[in-house]
Amino acid sequence: MSFILGYDQNTLREQVDIDACQARLDEIGEQRSLAALLERVWLLKVLDRLDDALVISEQSVRLARMAGTRKDLLRARVLHATILQFRGAYAAAEQELTTCAEEADGQGWAGVGAFAYQHRGKVHFDAGDFVSARADFKRALFLRQEAGAPEDQLESTLLAIDAAERRRGRVLTA
């Protein structure tokens, strides 16, 4: 079941079914598997419970570091960076996402790299750097196409590219 109903064209944030997200969070409860922790982080983030999301995201990074694969660790770190972004810590989020994107590139992990670039683009977007946001979104699109990503991921990236271009145009004409 997808909890995402769409994306806000001005903020690029997920528009979600709040009731379904809360029900899923209740269903997961206190499960401690890495998959459950990562899902809890995302659900807490979209439910705007950022303090709780930060604590769980730090736990997920520790668990991935101890018991997961390198890909698991990168995914956990990217998700942790999105919490930093939502809390307004753009520099810290950008630094973490840059490190993750570079490692994914170095390993040839297109899907994980696309995930990191897409979210780094969102950090740039939130910070008002629409040129860098667009560049990251275009890189994410290329990597997603290379990885054979589903259509909804490609569409969300195309939406992000369009939003960055529109916002950049508004800044230039203002």
Secondary structure, DSSP 4 states (H G I P E B T S, - for coil): ---EEEE-TTT-PEEE-HHHHHHHHHHHTT--SHHHHHHHHHHHHHTT-HHHHHHHHHHHHHHHHHHS-HHHHHHHHHHHHHHHHHTT-HHHHHHHHHHHHHHHHHHT-HHHHHHHHHHHHHHHHHHT-HHHHHHHHHHHHHHHHHHT--HHHHHHHHHHHHHHHHHHHHHHH-
